[in-house]
Amino acid sequence: MKKGDKVTIYEDPITKERLEGEAILVKLIDEDCGRWEEGTMQRWKVRFLNEIMNEFERSILVKP
């Protein structure tokens, strides 16, 4: 994943439960927040597509 990529954000990124929405990756905060069978968790600043000014920190599961 790289800055500018469009991703789908879930409240629970491992099970993909509780969809939050589509977002653009703004800045990588931590590239390895943990590892699971499904992949590696990364922490990013994101901007949701329906938000013009606000950025939020979210965890994103990156599959191998």
N, C-alpha and C positions, 0 to 999 in steps of 0.2 A: 504494500500500500504506500501511496505517496501523496504529498500535499496536492490538493485540488481534486482528488478522486471523490466520486459520489458514492455514498454507502447508505445502507439501511441500518438504522439504530433501533435496538431493542433494549428495554429495561433489563432484561436478562439475556446477555449476548450468547451464553452457552446453549440455553434451551430455545432461544429465539421466541420467548414469550413476551407479551405486552409491547407491541410495536409502538415506537415513539415517532418515527418518520424518516424521511430522506434527509441526508445532510452532506455537506462538503467538508473534507478534511482540511483543517487550517494549519495546525502545528502539532507535531509529534511531541508528547511530553515524556512518555516512557515506552520503550519498544519491547520490554519484556516484564509484564506484571504478573506472570504466572503461565504455566503450561498445563494443558489438558490433552486428552486423547484427540480432541477435536481441533486443537491448534494452540497458538500462543496469543495471550491477551495483551493488547497494546492500549495505552491511554493517549487520547488525542483531544485537542481543542477542535470543536466542530461548529459549523454554522448550519442550522436547519434551513431548508429551502424556503420555509414560510417566515423566516426571521431575516431582516435586512442587517441589523446592527449587532445583535447579541451573539456571543460565542459561549459555548458550554463545554465542559470537560465530560467525556464519555469513554467508557471501555469498549473496545471492539475486538472481536475474536478474529484472528487472522489464520485461515486454514493453510496447511502446508501445500 
